[in-house]
């Protein structure tokens, strides 16, 4: 069982696990059906909500160009056509394609010296999510779900809003309830409604039969797996019972966030964070720009920039930023060399990530690349360092172990460590 | 700027000499090749046919003397330049840059400065930095902050009095050429407009955005007059969830009866460059797309240029997915590619039979036209222009070469 850091006073992982077990034993269904808020006294709910550490991951799928985002190199051989602009942090510049984000840079820090040593989408994505270049390990969202989700919270611990992407087993060796629940855009989870022609009565009888069969199946077996899947099912059901999450989105809010898919997803992400989901991941597609890199970045970052800055601003204004870690990342960056299609190809050798909020020193820049952006110049780190940093920032001691069926498995890769200068 | 409103227009893009040249495109051959160290983005030939100007992926504009190959750098933009035009008297070069600015430069400046440039500027990708070299440089006579966002296009009206630009602030802007004073914004594009041209009649302008929406505007009042649906030129890439399309080049023929818009169609995976090249030919009077000019082998890529030759054929340039290119020649009245014949109704009792409607619809479909001649190029071609006499053309290539062909 990992020890959490002192800053996570409200909900340490040991308490979580004990409480979860106790709660499960005390009546899973009753608790799940009641919903998070209604289970707790208002004062306790407020306290827990205020102290719960959460993560918002914004995944720019396909590999956003570091030149066109966090590490611009205007006027250099591979710099491309865009200029760098000043930000709210004196001396820090980012690409001109993100003017709204530039005004929020005092809330974020940039790591410009990441070397993943892979140019493969899947490998890069898994490395960035798991903090290890290979092996069956849980994603950071699943780890957060395990150690940060309050046991009385019936909602999923890790929700991923996307429409497509590389599939993966996000929970690894953790229980199934820590796997990502994937939402297709702003629609509720699939296959949870009643099939056509099935009445409520028939559904109830069917559910009772399922529970009865489950009980029989559990006899003489470990309960953990079945309980885990039961919990996952109930988490999904609890999510869609909150119909306000999946109804029409507020028009004024859509004006602020943008009416495109990414705007709608980020608005839902904000709501899910407010509802208490521990890790919310939003994917923005469209960065694998082997052709027309610059026109595509104009279009994609035009969507990303205002929407992300609005979401970040809302999180801050609601007083949530002290407890919500915000990460913007890709599976790799893009080549310095501009190809004949005005494109940039895959590049895992020198890329950037931005993060801010819970536990992160704001307004900083870690590391640098050389003048042409072809290599890391100093403070080289990889996704293992980032993984440690994320978890340490939200109060999980990533240098401790998971306890899985009596085995101790390091939470973060032992060969790497947190980027300490980023941590508060 | 040296725009003189009384000087006869010499813009070969919109107003050509009515006399034909009698050239034979099938005889086209490369006669010169000039090189630059960075890939080129576009090219134009000055109205006197003495120089070719190119944009490059290093912020520079470069002027090549078409006889000697002498190169002069025009330094002043903070970004790439993708479009040039010339003042009515041909003495001023106008450039639109992704820095949002419109540059004004003397085509033949009285002063040039010899500057020792940093070795890194001339460094190629595979080579180490070379020793410092000198470069003849020209500075702009004027730079105008034209757009919040990138200035995508600039065009000088046939009468030389008006300049139009468009940019990533989604605006089309009309300027007076004499003092470069903003006359009006044309507001209406929901997405980024990529090209804008003034009609040879001097009364209208036309712009196309990334979604293939073409808007016809009144030049004097800036009001929308009509829209043309060129959505065939755009596509939503479902896999990557992004739109890509729009006019990579736009031109009128000499009398303004037809408009050509070059770009892409049938987007499959625009992120990998998998879409078909196309030039849409629009009949101006009806505002209908009459022809889809397709490349000979329909390989994936982008059509980056369109030019109406005074001999009546259309010329386009293509950049392929595999870093090859072509220059292709079409005849709109090519007898070898006849318009689909209308079906004859056999239902004698039906006044408005389905067959009639079907035939009408068939007739309304644009003609899918193949070129009558193709010049193959071993590199992707990103820009095309003709000398005023119509006997030579230049192409800007992705390997940094400017190539000159003779017909």
Interface residues (C-beta under 8 A of the other chain):
Chain A: X62 X74 X75 X76 X77 X80 X81 X82 X83 X163 X164 X261 X285 X286 X288 X289 X290 X291 X292 X294 X295 X296 X298 X299 X300 X337 X338 X339 X340 X341 X343
Chain B: X38 X39 X57 X58 X59 X78 X79 X80 X98 X99 X120 X123 X125 X150 X168 X192 X210 X237 X239 X240 X241 X242 X243 X244 X270 X271 X272 X273 X302 X319 X321 X323 X379 X380 X398 X399
